[in-house]
């Protein structure tokens, strides 16, 4: 899959970007478990340096026991003093000062990498007195562990197990208690490790990897340890911990599965948000906020990849392809949109530059009416031209507006001078308006018509008035003219022969209907029928009202 430059690297199993499963744990168990024969040798050599100065002076020089070449895993050591007890044991009581002994001969000591051959002692060695082994901190546990061991006459130390008796080392020239002491202490060290692991397994949140590593290490150490104690029981305790570790492993696996499911859901949400942005209609999208949101989604993806659970490669690659496709689609649409926008801006800029040139050419025109209309057309074309880039649009509009303002400022100055000249004409027309408005209401239509014609002639002769007063004075004169025309129309309507004939015919019909209704009313009264009396009276009153209106209209027409 070809990745874009900002594509995060998909982590593989065990990649450096993933946090290690096993945290570094520094505790007493780690110190105890990493003890080597060299460490024990150092402990054996340390007492002389750590004893108080007054006691060092009395320290006898002793020969160290000779290591049997057949036992390659057992170093020849002096037992450490009480203040050199392991970290997980309580300090033992100080050992008594041993009796003087002959000066020992140096003996090579084995190292963790393997046993070093040790030369045989001389044919007649000096009598050797071994350094005393301090008692363990827990005497009861040490005594119980010692019951599982034995020492033969040659100093070979053995341990009893379910599989049989096994030689674990040699400590010649020492008492049985002294020979067993070193190997019992090693058993107690192993037991302390198992106990500590039990406590940590139940009380702390160990990782699966650390649990497995500790189990493997303790299993190796308990396979055939050079120690004396209940090794079978200790192995049984370790086997019991395997079941607990298995449960922890199942729970951890379930947590990993849940965490990965949550990570897949979170990554899918990031991808879907990016796809929603990419699928937005280009004409409706806001490119800058959308781009910022996509960058934020990319940061979230990278953070989830660095700090979140690892996803399986197919799932992560599938999600990344969708996310990358959404970002690529968005970038393509954005570039396409801004390319079209640049083209539109260029076209609008060219059109508006032409409009600005036309406006600047017209700004000094004194043909006020035609040029004002031309400027209105230019403004309409400006609105239809679209927008150029902000800087170009603002600059072009400033030039267009300056040309427009220059023309209209010149026209306004000319109109102001003209209005001053027309001030006297306004006074004449206002006097004519007073004379015309005196004709209303119309009393003599003929005289009013003759008077208004004279006023109109003098109005035209008076000339133009200031532009601001034109509509006001014209409206007052038109109001008088409209009143005279309405009066003339009303008089014509009344004198129309056709209208008068219709009125007279309607009056005759109403008179005939009234006579019939009067006869019906008399009959109803004679019969005493109240309902018919009421109906006839109502119809008679209505006809009489209509007759009065018709007779009045006919009278107006005759007059």
Order of alpha helices (4+ residues) and beta strands (2+ residues): alpha-alpha-alpha-alpha-beta-beta-beta-alpha-alpha-alpha-alpha-alpha-alpha-alpha-alpha-alpha-alpha-alpha-alpha
